[in-house]
């Protein structure tokens, strides 16, 4: 054991020497982004030369809309209940940041003016990302529309459930719930496919078109408290789908061709989602405001500020070869977002989900996004 320790220390010293004297191109290109405060996922970028170019590739109206939604949250909430505790990111400061930024967006005439306005008036923080190198894995999510029935039929027999009266965390696992029919009597609506039900569990909301013409909207109510396991990642690990080809389309195609494997993979995910019927068509994020397509993101709220103003840089050079950039033939996407949602699979400083909207096209676009980029947060100076 002591030999191993000495070997490790000696190698560590060699690495340190190589870094300090500048050996190796790779060590010069990137430096570690160590969190500003223990338990956070951000580090302040002090050198303006390291700022991204603050261009916005989407329309101004949607940006103002998502800012207004976050301001609604700050007007209502008195404190951060999610565990994020960076000293400078108080509710008052985040609210002031959004208000000041909104005014700047209205008065800036072009990208160059907006970039200068931000560089002069805002502090810039970067997500530490994967292994503290700033790489954040971006995927998409949306609100699917399915047909369904309020009563079970031979066609519609797979239910979404509300929380049972005896609910508490941790609840039973997915396999225990389904094999023992533990949620009987808590059905909200029935769908045609077990995979449809599972995808709603992953997305967190859905619109159900009832055959009578009624539209029913469901949103996330709670989860069972067990660890989330991605069936897509399990298929990759088992060699069923190549990692750089994983999209929603390839996942659906795989189970169309291998329906006998669906239960096996679904039951690998112990986390079970409970829903509630809601009276709004546009889903609400975890902070209780409507999410806006391409303007709302889901992150780990223990690591990043709920309702905060953020900036996304999606890089085509790090995109999966079947993904978003290949279809659009663009080098990168840059745009401002509000951090308004959370997700079962988003529990790391190296993950973020972008909301794409409602319906089949939005789901297709969301399922095609599988790339890396950078994530920044802004605070008014």
N, C-alpha and C positions, 0 to 999 in steps of 0.2 A: 504493500500500500504506500509506504514511504517513497519507494522508487518511482511509483506512478506520480506522486505529488511533485517530486523533484523534476521529473520529466516534463510535467505540465508547466511548472514554473519556468524552466529553462526555455521551453518553446514559446511561452508567453513573452518572455524577455526578448527573444529573437524577433517576434512579431512587432513588439513595441519599438525596437531599434529600427526595423525596416520602415515603419510608419514615420518615425521622427526624422529620419534622414531622407525620406522621400523616395525610397525604392519602390518600383512597381507602379504602373499607370493606374491600376484599379484602385489602389489605396488613395491616390490623389483625387480621383473623380468624385468620391462620395465620403461624407463624414457622418458619424452617428448622430442622430437626432435624439438626444436624451430628454425625457419629459421635464417640463419646466418645474413641476411640483410632483411629489410622490403620489401615485394613484391617478394621475391625469394622462391624457393621450396627446398633449400639445407641447410644442416648444416655440418660443418666440424667435422670429427671424429678425435679427437686429440690423443686418446689412441690407439696405435697399437694393443693392445690386443682385441680391438673391431672391428678390420678389418675382413672382410671375408677372406676365403682362396682363393686366386686369381688363380684358375684353369680354363683352357679353354676346354670345351667339344666338340668344333667343330674344323674344319681343319684350319691350319695356312694360307693357300692360300686365303680363303675367308675373313679372318681377315685383311690380308695385302691389299686386294682389297678394302674393305670398308674404311680403313684408307686412302688409296690413293684417294678415291672419296671425302672424307671430306677435304683432303689437296687441292684438286682442288677448292673446295668452298672457302677455306681461301685464296687461291691465287687470286681469282676473287673478292671476297667481301671485302669491306674496313671497314665495321662496321656492328654491329648487328641491324637489322631493326625490330626485333620482340618484343622488349621491355624488354628483359632480361638485368639486369643492375648490377649484382654482381661485385664488384670492381676488384677482382683478376682474373676474367674470361674475360680478354681482348682477342681480336682476335689474337694478337701476342702470348699471353701465350697459348691459345688453340692450335694454330698451332705448337708452339714449343713442347707442350706436345705430340701431335700426332707423330711428327718426332722422338722425343726421345724414345717414346714407341715403335714405329715401329722398330727402331734399336735394342731395347732390345728383342723384339719378335724374330727377325732374329737370334740373338746370344745366346738366352737361349736354353738349350738342353732339358729341361723337366719342368713340372709344378712347382717343388720345386724351381728351379732357377728363374723362372718367378715370383713366389710369393715373393721371397726374393728381387728381382730386384725392384718390385713395392713398397714393404714395405720400402725400403731404399731410394727410389728416388721420391716418389709421395705423394702428399697430397690427402687425401680421403674425399670425401663429400657424404653424404647420402641424398636421397630424404626423405622429412619429412613424406610423405605418409598420410594415412588416420588417421585423428584426431591426427596428429603429433606423431604417434607411429611407423612410418617407413613402414607400410604395403602398398604395391602398388599392385593394381589389374592389372594383365597382361592378355590381350587377343591377338588374332592374326588377321592379315589381309593378303590379297593376291590379285592377279590379275586374275579374272575369264576369261574364254574363252567361248564365246557364238556364236551361229550362228545368222546372221542378214541379212538385206537387205537395200540397199541404197534407195529403194523406198517402199512405203507402199503396202502391199499385204493382202490378207485375213488371212495369217499365221503370217506375221510380221507387226504389226500395233502399237507397243508401242515405241515411239521415245526417244532417248537421244537428248538434245538440247544444242546448243551453246548460248553464251550470246547475248541477243537482243541489237539492237542499242540504245534503251532507258534504258539500264541497269544502275542502281545505287542502293546502299544500303540505307535503307532496300528496297528490291523488294517485290513483292506480295508473299503471302503465297502459299504453295503447293496447297491447296484447291482452292484458287482464280485462280492460274495459270491453273489448269486442268479444272475446271468447266467453265471457260470463254475462254479457248483455246487461252491464251494470247501469246503463243510462236509460233504460226503458222508461217511457213516460216523459222524457225531457227533449223529445224531438221537436225541432222548429220547422223543418222542411225536408223533403226527400228529393234526391237527385238520381240521375240515370246511372252514374258510374262511380265506383269507389275511388277511382283516380281523380275524378272531378272533385269529390269531397276532400281528398288529400290536398289537392292544389289550392283549394280555398283555405285549408289549414295553413298552408305556406304563405299565401298572399295576405290573409288576415281579414279580408272583406269580400263581398260578392253581391251582385244583383241577380236575383232569381226571378225569371219570368214564369209566372204560374199560367197554366193552360187556359184558365178563365179570363186572362187578360190582366190580372193583378200583377203588380211588380212588388217584390219583397226585397228589402235590403238588410243584410246582416253585417255586423262588425265584430271585431275581436272583443271578447269579454274577459277571458282568463286562460291560463294554460295550466297543465297538470303539475308543473314544477320539476319535471324531469329534463335531463339534458337533451338538446336537439341533435339529431343525426340526419345529415343530408342524404337522401336516397341517390341523388346524382353523384355525390362523392363516393358512395358505396359502389355504384356501378363502375366508376372509374377504377377504384381499388381492385375490383373483381375482373378488370380487363374487358368489361362489356361495352364501354364507350370510351374512346380516346379523350383525354382531358381537354385538348384544344378543339374538340368538336361538341362539347357539352353545351347544349342550348335547350330551351323548353321544347322546341320542335323535335330534336333528336330523342329527348326523354319520352315524349308522347309516342313517337314512332317505335321506340324500343318496346314499350309495353303493349302497343298494338300488335307487335309481332311475337311477344312473349307474355301473354296475359296470365299464364300459369305462375309467373314469377312475381306478380304484383304484390300479393299478400306477404310474401317472404321479405321483400324489400321495405314495404311500408311498415311492417312490424319491427324493423330495425330501429325505427325512430320512436323512442318511448314517450316523447312529448306529445300530448294530446291538447287540442285547442277547443275551447268552448266559445260559443257565439251568443249574440243577443240581436234581436230585431231592432233596427234603428229606423228613424223617419226621415233620413236624408240620403239622397242618391250619391252624393260625393262623399267618399269615406273620410273619416277624421283620423288624424294621427294620434300618437300617444299623448300629445299636449292638448288634445281636445279641440283642434281647429281643422278646417278642411285642408286636405293636401292638394297641391297644384302640380299638374304634369310638368316634368322637367325642372321644377323649382323646389320640390320637397324631397328631402333625403331622410333615410332611416339610419341611425348610428347607435352605438352603445352609449346610453345616456349617463353611465357612470364615468365615462371618459371624455365626453364632449358636451357642450352646453345646450340644453333644451331650448329651442327657439332661436338659437344663435344664427348670425349672419355668416355664411360660408361661401367659399369659391372652389369650384371643381375644375381640375385640368385632367381631361381624358386623353391618353397618349396612344396614338395608333401603333407606334412601334412596339407597344407592349400588349396589343390586342390579340385575342385568340384569332387564328387565321379564318375561322368561319364567322367571325363576329361583326359587330356594328360598323366598324370603320371600313372593312372590305366592301360592304354594301354601299357605302356612301362616298367612298374615294376621297376622304378628307384626312388631313394629317393629325388634327387634334380638335377637341371641342373644349371651349372655355365658357363657363357661365356661373352666375351667382345663384345660390340656393338658400333656403331656410332649413334648419335642422328640426324637423317637426314630428319625427316618427321613430319607432324602434322595431326590432324584429328578433325572433327566436335565434336566428343564425348570426346575428350581428352583435357579437360580444367580444370585440377586439378592436384595437386602434387601427387595424389594417383592413377593415371592411366597411363598406357603405352601400346602401341600396338607393336607387333613384326611382321615384314614382313616375310612371308613364301615362296613367290615365285609365279610362274605363273601356272595356269592350275587346273584341277580337284583335283589332289592329294594335291597340296598346299592349295587349298581352304578347303578341308576336314580337313587337319591338323590344319590350322589356326582356323577353326570353332570349333575345339575340345579343343583349349587352353582357359581355363577359371579358373585362379588360382591367388593366391597371392604370393608375394615374396618381394624382396628388390632391390633397384636400387641405384647404386653408380656412382659418377663421379670422374675422376682423373685429377689432375693438377701436372705438374712437379714442384718439390721443387725449 
